[in-house]
Each structure stands twice: as C-alpha cells, then as structure tokens.
Amino acid sequence: MENKYSAPAVEKMLAIIELLAKEDIGYSINEIARLTESPVNSVYRICSVMRDNGYLVNDLKSGHYVLGSKFYFIGKAAERHMTLNNVAKPVLDCLTLKTGETSQLIIIHDDRAVIQLQSETTNPIRIHAETCSLILPHCSAAGKAILAFAEEGELEKFLSA
C-alpha cells in the first residue's frame, strides 16, 4: 500500500539516520549522498540542520558525520513505552540472580541481532555489550539459539547475507 502523503526531505533525513545507525563508522557528505542515492546538496543541508540541533556530530578523527547524543535521549524515552521491556526486565533480573551471568533479550531486526534489554552480572569477569548493539546472529549464543529455531525461509535469508 502506497502512502498518499509524501515528505521527500523527511524521507531523506530518515534514510540518513538509518544509514548512520547501522554502522559504528561515520560517513562524509559525499558517502551519505551516494549510499542514500540523494543529491549532495540535499544531504549537506539536512546534515547541517541535524548537526546544528545536536542530532549529528562530526567525528573528531575523521570529520565524518555520526549520530549525536540527542538520539540517545530519544531512544531512552521510546524505551519507556516498550511494554516488552517492562515485562521482560524482572525475568532477566531473576535469571541473572540465579545464574550469576548476564541475561539478554535479543530480537532479530533485518539480518542483525539487537540487544534489546539486559540484566548485567556483578561478576568482575564478564563480557559487556551495550543495549541496542547490533551483532551478527551467528556470533552470539542467543543469536544461535534464535537461528536454531528459525523457519527455513528465514534461515535462508540469514545464510545469504
């Protein structure tokens, strides 16, 4: 179903945000324009407005654009409205208490596993991963468990990626 409303500048801005959210590296204006298939001038204007408002910053080493801290605060505000987190957090805390290990709630988004929520162990030796980290499903125990029970069509999508 096609949306009868269109806002091309907003759609370009969202494409830029999604591109920058996928990778830990930043991108130059020309790279963003190429990867989003947008005119350089449009990308420059959108990135400048987002930078001026704190949504993008320039990486100190490369000068490339990366997501700014305002997205963190927006994400935390959205997290408060996620019912699954409210239900799962006590379960994860109980599991961590019983096992002495970090417990994670992981979801699959596109071809990546996303750490949605976690309860960290207090043990001094542990593996730390940030909430909202994107990982390849086959590189984590939880991701492998999800893949083990994935339907064949879905599993093919992961294998081809």
C-alpha positions, -999 to +999 in steps of 0.1 A: +000+000+000+014+033-011+013+063+013-007+091-001+013+116+018+049+123+009+076+144+025+108+139+005+130+159+028+118+139+058+123+106+039+159+116+030+165+126+066+152+092+078+174+074+053+205+093+066+196+085+102+191+048+094+224+047+075+243+062+103+226+040+129+237+008+111+274+012+114+298+024+141+318+044+115+307+078+102+303+089+067+312+120+047+286+141+029+296+125-004+294+090+010+260+096+026+247+110-007+260+080-026+247+054-002+212+071+002+211+079-035+204+115-027+218+148-041+249+160-023+233+195-018+202+180-001+223+157+021+245+187+031+215+208+041+198+180+060+230+171+079+238+207+087+204+212+103+207+179+122+242+189+134+232+224+144+204+208+165+226+182+182+213+152+163+246+147+144+282+154+153+314+153+134+338+125+145+369+142+158+393+119+139+377+115+105+354+146+104+326+122+093+291+126+105+279+103+133+247+102+154+247+127+182+236+123+218+200+136+212+192+102+196+203+085+229+177+105+248+150+099+222+158+062+224+156+062+262+122+080+260+109+054+235+122+026+257+099+037+285+069+029+262+080-005+253+058-030+271+080-059+264+109-043+283+086-037+313+076-074+313+110-089+305+132-069+329+121-087+361+125-120+343+160-111+332+169-098+366+158-131+382+177-152+356+208-132+363+204-136+400+200-174+397+228-180+372+253-152+382+256-144+345+244-115+323+210-122+307+199-106+275+167-101+255+177-102+219+155-096+188+163-100+152+160-069+130+168-072+093+199-095+093+212-085+127+206-094+163+198-064+185+204-065+223+170-051+233+174-054+271+199-069+295+205-075+332+242-074+339+260-096+363+280-081+391+309-106+385+341-088+378+349-110+348+322-106+322+316-096+286+299-062+282+277-053+253+257-021+250+220-022+248+209-016+212+242-032+199+239-048+165+256-082+162+256-109+137+232-136+149+258-164+144+283-146+167+263-149+199+248-177+219+214-161+219+216-154+182+225-190+175+195-202+196+172-180+176+187-193+143+183-229+155+146-224+157+141-202+127+119-213+099+137-225+067+128-194+047+140-171+074+172-191+079+180-188+042+178-150+045+205-151+072+227-175+053+226-155+021+235-123+040 
